[in-house]
Amino acid sequence: MDGNDDIVVLNLYRFKDIGFPFTLDKVAEKLGMSTASLNMRIGNFKAIAGEGGLSHPAKQSNKIYKKFSEMPKTELRSLVLAILNE
């Protein structure tokens, strides 16, 4: 796993899907998971940020959060769209 899916999920956690060209269902499909799983992954980032969510976030998610949580919205969104359009 290279973390691309976590980058996409981090974007959804940080900026919701406001102005995003894909529905949550479509994002989940593109990432090869169910919408419920996608929502659970968003919960990982809530937990990492101290906003509740799951009690044991994945180590990979912690690494992605540390690396990308401060990236500006436009830059992160461009990266995410590139990942989803691969």
TIMI-2910 file (N, C-alpha, C, CB; in pm, 1 decimal, decimal comma, always signed):
<rs>
+----------+----------+----------+----------+----------+----------+----------+----------+----------+----------+----------+----------+------+
!      n_x !      n_y !      n_z !     ca_x !     ca_y !     ca_z !      c_x !      c_y !      c_z !     cb_x !     cb_y !     cb_z ! resn !
+----------+----------+----------+----------+----------+----------+----------+----------+----------+----------+----------+----------+------+
!    +85,8 !   -118,5 !     +0,0 !     +0,0 !     +0,0 !     +0,0 !    +89,7 !   +123,9 !     +0,0 !    -97,3 !     +0,3 !   +124,0 !  Met !
!    +66,4 !   +213,5 !    -91,5 !   +152,2 !   +330,4 !   -103,7 !    +96,0 !   +453,9 !    -34,4 !   +175,3 !   +360,8 !   -248,0 !  Asp !
!    -21,0 !   +446,4 !    +22,9 !    -76,3 !   +559,5 !    +95,6 !   -165,1 !   +650,6 !    +14,1 !    +32,6 !   +638,6 !   +151,8 !  Gly !
!   -174,6 !   +626,1 !   -117,0 !   -258,2 !   +713,1 !   -199,5 !   -402,2 !   +716,9 !   -151,8 !   -253,8 !   +668,1 !   -343,3 !  Asn !
!   -454,1 !   +602,4 !   -109,7 !   -592,0 !   +601,1 !    -61,3 !   -606,8 !   +687,4 !    +63,5 !   -637,2 !   +457,5 !    -31,8 !  Asp !
!   -505,6 !   +684,9 !   +151,4 !   -511,6 !   +769,8 !   +270,9 !   -503,1 !   +918,0 !   +236,4 !   -399,2 !   +733,1 !   +366,8 !  Asp !
!   -429,3 !   +952,2 !   +133,2 !   -421,9 !  +1092,1 !    +90,0 !   -560,5 !  +1138,7 !    +45,3 !   -318,1 !  +1109,6 !    -25,4 !  Ile !
!   -629,4 !  +1054,9 !    -29,7 !   -765,4 !  +1087,3 !    -74,5 !   -858,4 !  +1103,9 !    +45,1 !   -819,2 !   +977,7 !   -169,0 !  Val !
!   -851,2 !  +1011,3 !   +138,4 !   -938,7 !  +1015,8 !   +256,3 !   -906,3 !  +1136,9 !   +343,8 !   -924,9 !   +886,1 !   +338,5 !  Val !
!   -778,4 !  +1169,7 !   +358,5 !   -740,7 !  +1288,4 !   +435,4 !   -803,4 !  +1413,6 !   +373,9 !   -586,7 !  +1302,7 !   +441,5 !  Leu !
!   -801,1 !  +1423,5 !   +243,1 !   -864,5 !  +1536,9 !   +175,4 !  -1013,0 !  +1543,1 !   +208,9 !   -844,9 !  +1526,8 !    +22,9 !  Asn !
!  -1079,6 !  +1430,0 !   +205,9 !  -1222,5 !  +1427,2 !   +238,5 !  -1246,0 !  +1465,0 !   +384,3 !  -1281,4 !  +1288,4 !   +210,2 !  Leu !
!  -1158,5 !  +1419,7 !   +472,3 !  -1171,4 !  +1457,5 !   +613,1 !  -1153,8 !  +1608,9 !   +629,4 !  -1067,5 !  +1381,5 !   +699,5 !  Tyr !
!  -1049,4 !  +1662,8 !   +569,9 !  -1018,3 !  +1805,4 !   +589,3 !  -1119,3 !  +1898,1 !   +523,9 !   -881,3 !  +1835,7 !   +534,9 !  Arg !
!  -1161,8 !  +1864,0 !   +402,7 !  -1241,6 !  +1958,3 !   +323,8 !  -1379,9 !  +1906,5 !   +286,9 !  -1168,1 !  +1993,6 !   +198,9 !  Phe !
!  -1418,2 !  +1793,8 !   +347,2 !  -1546,4 !  +1729,4 !   +316,3 !  -1551,4 !  +1704,2 !   +165,4 !  -1668,5 !  +1818,4 !   +363,5 !  Lys !
!  -1667,8 !  +1707,4 !   +107,2 !  -1673,7 !  +1688,3 !    -37,7 !  -1723,6 !  +1814,6 !   -107,2 !  -1764,4 !  +1569,3 !    -72,6 !  Asp !
!  -1707,5 !  +1927,9 !    -38,9 !  -1751,4 !  +2056,0 !    -94,4 !  -1670,7 !  +2087,1 !   -220,1 !  -1736,2 !  +2170,2 !    +10,2 !  Ile !
!  -1739,2 !  +2101,2 !   -330,8 !  -1674,0 !  +2132,3 !   -456,7 !  -1595,8 !  +2016,6 !   -516,1 !  -1583,6 !  +2247,3 !   -437,9 !  Gly !
!  -1607,6 !  +1899,9 !   -458,5 !  -1534,7 !  +1783,3 !   -506,7 !  -1612,1 !  +1720,6 !   -621,8 !  -1512,0 !  +1680,4 !   -392,6 !  Phe !
!  -1545,5 !  +1682,3 !   -730,5 !  -1618,1 !  +1634,0 !   -848,3 !  -1669,9 !  +1490,2 !   -839,4 !  -1530,1 !  +1645,0 !   -966,3 !  Pro !
!  -1644,1 !  +1422,4 !   -728,1 !  -1691,0 !  +1284,2 !   -712,5 !  -1775,3 !  +1271,9 !   -585,9 !  -1571,2 !  +1185,5 !   -707,5 !  Phe !
!  -1876,7 !  +1188,2 !   -591,1 !  -1953,5 !  +1156,5 !   -471,0 !  -1870,8 !  +1063,3 !   -383,2 !  -2090,8 !  +1091,8 !   -507,1 !  Thr !
!  -1909,5 !  +1050,0 !   -256,7 !  -1840,9 !   +954,8 !   -168,7 !  -1850,2 !   +813,4 !   -224,2 !  -1900,1 !   +959,8 !    -27,0 !  Leu !
!  -1964,9 !   +778,9 !   -280,4 !  -1981,1 !   +645,4 !   -338,8 !  -1881,1 !   +622,6 !   -451,8 !  -2124,5 !   +626,5 !   -390,8 !  Asp !
!  -1861,8 !   +722,4 !   -535,5 !  -1770,2 !   +710,1 !   -649,7 !  -1625,4 !   +703,7 !   -601,1 !  -1788,7 !   +828,9 !   -747,7 !  Lys !
!  -1590,4 !   +783,3 !   -500,6 !  -1455,7 !   +778,3 !   -444,5 !  -1429,2 !   +639,0 !   -387,3 !  -1437,4 !   +887,0 !   -335,0 !  Val !
!  -1523,3 !   +588,1 !   -310,7 !  -1508,9 !   +454,1 !   -252,5 !  -1488,6 !   +350,5 !   -362,7 !  -1633,0 !   +417,8 !   -166,9 !  Ala !
!  -1568,7 !   +359,5 !   -467,7 !  -1555,9 !   +265,8 !   -580,4 !  -1416,5 !   +275,9 !   -643,0 !  -1664,8 !   +294,2 !   -687,4 !  Glu !
!  -1368,9 !   +397,5 !   -666,7 !  -1237,6 !   +416,4 !   -727,5 !  -1125,3 !   +362,9 !   -638,5 !  -1214,5 !   +563,9 !   -756,9 !  Lys !
!  -1145,0 !   +367,7 !   -507,2 !  -1044,6 !   +317,5 !   -413,9 !  -1061,3 !   +169,0 !   -384,3 !  -1050,6 !   +395,6 !   -285,1 !  Leu !
!  -1166,6 !   +108,3 !   -437,7 !  -1188,3 !    -34,6 !   -418,3 !  -1238,4 !    -71,7 !   -281,0 !  -1063,3 !   -107,3 !   -444,6 !  Gly !
!  -1323,2 !    +15,0 !   -224,0 !  -1379,2 !    -13,7 !    -92,3 !  -1525,4 !    +28,0 !    -89,4 !  -1299,6 !    +58,9 !    +19,0 !  Met !
!  -1594,8 !    -10,9 !    +14,3 !  -1733,7 !    +29,7 !    +29,5 !  -1738,9 !   +172,8 !    +84,0 !  -1810,1 !    -68,3 !   +123,3 !  Ser !
!  -1853,7 !   +236,2 !    +69,3 !  -1872,4 !   +370,4 !   +124,4 !  -1861,2 !   +365,9 !   +276,8 !  -2009,6 !   +428,8 !    +81,7 !  Thr !
!  -1910,1 !   +258,2 !   +337,6 !  -1898,5 !   +242,7 !   +483,4 !  -1751,6 !   +237,4 !   +525,3 !  -1972,0 !   +114,7 !   +530,7 !  Ala !
!  -1669,9 !   +165,5 !   +449,8 !  -1526,5 !   +159,0 !   +479,4 !  -1461,3 !   +295,6 !   +463,2 !  -1457,3 !    +56,6 !   +388,3 !  Ser !
!  -1502,0 !   +367,2 !   +360,1 !  -1449,4 !   +502,0 !   +338,3 !  -1483,1 !   +591,6 !   +457,4 !  -1506,3 !   +562,4 !   +207,5 !  Leu !
!  -1604,6 !   +583,3 !   +504,3 !  -1644,4 !   +662,5 !   +621,2 !  -1566,1 !   +623,2 !   +746,3 !  -1793,9 !   +646,2 !   +647,0 !  Asn !
!  -1535,8 !   +494,8 !   +761,0 !  -1454,2 !   +449,0 !   +874,2 !  -1313,2 !   +506,5 !   +863,1 !  -1449,2 !   +293,5 !   +879,4 !  Met !
!  -1261,9 !   +511,5 !   +741,2 !  -1127,0 !   +566,4 !   +719,9 !  -1125,3 !   +716,0 !   +751,9 !  -1080,1 !   +542,0 !   +573,6 !  Arg !
!  -1232,8 !   +786,5 !   +717,8 !  -1243,2 !   +927,9 !   +755,3 !  -1239,5 !   +938,4 !   +907,6 !  -1374,3 !   +992,4 !   +698,0 !  Ile !
!  -1304,1 !   +843,1 !   +976,0 !  -1301,3 !   +837,8 !  +1122,4 !  -1160,6 !   +822,5 !  +1177,5 !  -1387,3 !   +723,9 !  +1171,8 !  Gly !
!  -1072,4 !   +752,6 !  +1104,0 !   -931,9 !   +742,7 !  +1144,9 !   -870,5 !   +881,1 !  +1158,7 !   -851,5 !   +659,0 !  +1043,9 !  Asn !
!   -896,2 !   +966,1 !  +1060,3 !   -836,7 !  +1099,3 !  +1062,6 !   -900,5 !  +1187,5 !  +1169,8 !   -850,5 !  +1165,3 !   +925,7 !  Phe !
!  -1027,6 !  +1167,2 !  +1197,9 !  -1090,4 !  +1238,7 !  +1309,5 !  -1019,9 !  +1202,2 !  +1439,5 !  -1242,2 !  +1205,5 !  +1318,6 !  Lys !
!   -991,3 !  +1073,9 !  +1457,0 !   -923,4 !  +1028,1 !  +1578,9 !   -783,2 !  +1085,5 !  +1588,1 !   -917,4 !   +875,1 !  +1583,1 !  Ala !
!   -710,6 !  +1085,6 !  +1478,4 !   -574,3 !  +1138,7 !  +1477,3 !   -574,7 !  +1287,2 !  +1513,6 !   -508,8 !  +1117,4 !  +1339,0 !  Ile !
!   -675,1 !  +1359,1 !  +1465,1 !   -684,2 !  +1503,2 !  +1491,3 !   -743,3 !  +1534,0 !  +1629,0 !   -768,4 !  +1570,0 !  +1383,7 !  Ala !
!   -780,6 !  +1429,8 !  +1704,2 !   -834,1 !  +1449,1 !  +1838,1 !   -980,7 !  +1487,3 !  +1840,8 !   -755,8 !  +1552,9 !  +1908,0 !  Gly !
!  -1052,9 !  +1452,5 !  +1735,6 !  -1195,5 !  +1486,5 !  +1725,4 !  -1285,9 !  +1366,1 !  +1746,7 !  -1224,7 !  +1547,8 !  +1590,2 !  Glu !
!  -1238,8 !  +1267,4 !  +1815,6 !  -1319,5 !  +1146,9 !  +1835,0 !  -1288,9 !  +1048,6 !  +1724,2 !  -1470,9 !  +1180,2 !  +1838,3 !  Gly !
!  -1389,1 !   +977,4 !  +1681,3 !  -1366,7 !   +878,5 !  +1576,1 !  -1321,7 !   +747,0 !  +1634,5 !  -1263,9 !   +928,6 !  +1475,9 !  Gly !
!  -1249,6 !   +670,6 !  +1556,8 !  -1204,8 !   +537,7 !  +1596,9 !  -1096,5 !   +547,4 !  +1704,1 !  -1152,7 !   +459,6 !  +1475,3 !  Leu !
!  -1086,6 !   +443,4 !  +1785,6 !   -992,8 !   +448,5 !  +1897,6 !   -850,9 !   +405,9 !  +1860,5 !  -1043,0 !   +361,5 !  +2008,7 !  Ser !
!   -832,1 !   +338,6 !  +1748,9 !   -699,2 !   +291,2 !  +1709,3 !   -674,2 !   +318,5 !  +1561,5 !   -684,4 !   +140,8 !  +1738,6 !  His !
!   -641,7 !   +443,4 !  +1527,8 !   -617,0 !   +474,0 !  +1386,9 !   -494,8 !   +399,0 !  +1333,0 !   -597,8 !   +624,5 !  +1368,6 !  Pro !
!   -496,2 !   +371,1 !  +1205,6 !   -388,4 !   +296,6 !  +1141,4 !   -258,1 !   +377,2 !  +1142,2 !   -427,5 !   +259,8 !   +997,4 !  Ala !
!   -145,4 !   +306,4 !  +1155,0 !    -14,6 !   +371,2 !  +1154,5 !     +8,7 !   +446,4 !  +1023,3 !    +96,4 !   +267,5 !  +1176,7 !  Lys !
!    -31,9 !   +385,0 !   +912,2 !    -15,7 !   +449,5 !   +781,1 !    -91,6 !   +582,1 !   +778,5 !    -65,8 !   +356,3 !   +666,9 !  Gln !
!   -211,2 !   +584,6 !   +833,9 !   -290,8 !   +706,9 !   +836,9 !   -220,2 !   +815,4 !   +918,1 !   -430,1 !   +678,7 !   +895,3 !  Ser !
!   -156,2 !   +776,9 !  +1028,1 !    -79,4 !   +873,1 !  +1108,2 !    +33,6 !   +935,0 !  +1026,5 !    -22,2 !   +805,0 !  +1233,5 !  Asn !
!   +103,7 !   +852,2 !   +949,9 !   +213,7 !   +901,9 !   +866,6 !   +162,3 !   +999,1 !   +760,5 !   +287,3 !   +784,7 !   +799,4 !  Lys !
!    +52,0 !   +963,5 !   +696,5 !     -5,4 !  +1049,4 !   +592,3 !    -54,4 !  +1180,1 !   +654,1 !   -122,0 !   +977,0 !   +518,9 !  Ile !
!   -116,1 !  +1171,7 !   +770,0 !   -164,6 !  +1292,8 !   +837,2 !    -48,5 !  +1388,5 !   +865,6 !   -237,5 !  +1256,4 !   +969,1 !  Tyr !
!    +59,0 !  +1334,6 !   +921,7 !   +174,8 !  +1418,4 !   +953,8 !   +233,7 !  +1482,4 !   +828,4 !   +281,8 !  +1336,0 !  +1025,4 !  Lys !
!   +236,5 !  +1408,9 !   +720,7 !   +300,1 !  +1458,1 !   +598,1 !   +212,7 !  +1557,4 !   +521,3 !   +334,6 !  +1341,5 !   +508,0 !  Lys !
!    +79,1 !  +1537,6 !   +520,6 !     -8,0 !  +1613,3 !   +431,2 !   -112,4 !  +1701,8 !   +500,7 !    -77,8 !  +1518,8 !   +341,8 !  Phe !
!   -120,1 !  +1699,2 !   +633,1 !   -229,1 !  +1771,7 !   +699,3 !   -218,9 !  +1923,2 !   +687,8 !   -233,3 !  +1734,3 !   +843,8 !  Ser !
!   -101,7 !  +1974,3 !   +660,2 !    -83,8 !  +2119,0 !   +646,5 !    -77,0 !  +2164,1 !   +500,5 !    +42,4 !  +2162,1 !   +718,6 !  Glu !
!    -86,6 !  +2069,0 !   +407,6 !    -78,6 !  +2103,9 !   +265,7 !   -198,3 !  +2191,3 !   +229,1 !    -74,1 !  +1975,9 !   +176,5 !  Met !
!   -175,1 !  +2297,9 !   +155,2 !   -287,0 !  +2384,2 !   +114,3 !   -392,6 !  +2306,8 !    +34,6 !   -235,0 !  +2502,0 !    +30,5 !  Pro !
!   -516,6 !  +2351,1 !    +49,0 !   -629,7 !  +2283,4 !    -12,6 !   -610,6 !  +2262,0 !   -162,5 !   -755,9 !  +2362,2 !    +11,7 !  Lys !
!   -570,2 !  +2363,9 !   -234,5 !   -558,8 !  +2350,3 !   -380,4 !   -452,0 !  +2249,0 !   -418,8 !   -527,0 !  +2485,6 !   -444,2 !  Thr !
!   -341,6 !  +2247,6 !   -345,8 !   -234,1 !  +2152,9 !   -375,0 !   -277,3 !  +2009,5 !   -343,2 !   -107,8 !  +2189,3 !   -295,1 !  Glu !
!   -340,3 !  +1991,2 !   -227,3 !   -387,6 !  +1858,0 !   -189,4 !   -495,9 !  +1810,6 !   -285,5 !   -440,9 !  +1858,4 !    -45,0 !  Leu !
!   -588,0 !  +1898,6 !   -320,0 !   -695,7 !  +1862,2 !   -412,3 !   -639,3 !  +1818,7 !   -547,8 !   -792,6 !  +1980,4 !   -430,7 !  Arg !
!   -537,5 !  +1887,7 !   -597,8 !   -474,5 !  +1850,4 !   -725,1 !   -411,7 !  +1711,8 !   -715,8 !   -367,8 !  +1954,1 !   -765,2 !  Ser !
!   -344,2 !  +1684,0 !   -605,6 !   -284,9 !  +1553,2 !   -584,4 !   -391,9 !  +1444,6 !   -580,6 !   -204,0 !  +1552,2 !   -455,2 !  Leu !
!   -498,2 !  +1470,8 !   -508,4 !   -607,2 !  +1373,3 !   -495,7 !   -673,8 !  +1345,8 !   -630,4 !   -711,7 !  +1423,1 !   -395,4 !  Val !
!   -698,1 !  +1449,2 !   -707,4 !   -760,1 !  +1428,8 !   -838,9 !   -668,8 !  +1348,1 !   -930,2 !   -793,6 !  +1563,9 !   -904,3 !  Leu !
!   -539,0 !  +1370,9 !   -921,4 !   -444,1 !  +1290,5 !   -999,7 !   -451,1 !  +1143,8 !   -958,1 !   -300,0 !  +1343,9 !   -982,3 !  Ala !
!   -460,1 !  +1118,7 !   -827,0 !   -470,9 !   +981,1 !   -776,7 !   -598,8 !   +916,4 !   -826,7 !   -467,1 !   +978,6 !   -622,5 !  Ile !
!   -709,8 !   +986,0 !   -817,0 !   -839,0 !   +927,3 !   -854,2 !   -855,0 !   +911,1 !  -1004,3 !   -951,6 !  +1012,2 !   -800,8 !  Leu !
!   -780,1 !   +986,0 !  -1082,2 !   -791,6 !   +976,5 !  -1227,6 !   -685,7 !   +886,1 !  -1290,2 !   -782,3 !  +1113,8 !  -1288,3 !  Asn !
!   -609,2 !   +816,1 !  -1207,4 !   -506,2 !   +724,1 !  -1259,4 !   -569,7 !   +610,7 !  -1335,1 !   -419,6 !   +668,5 !  -1145,9 !  Glu !
+----------+----------+----------+----------+----------+----------+----------+----------+----------+----------+----------+----------+------+
</rs>
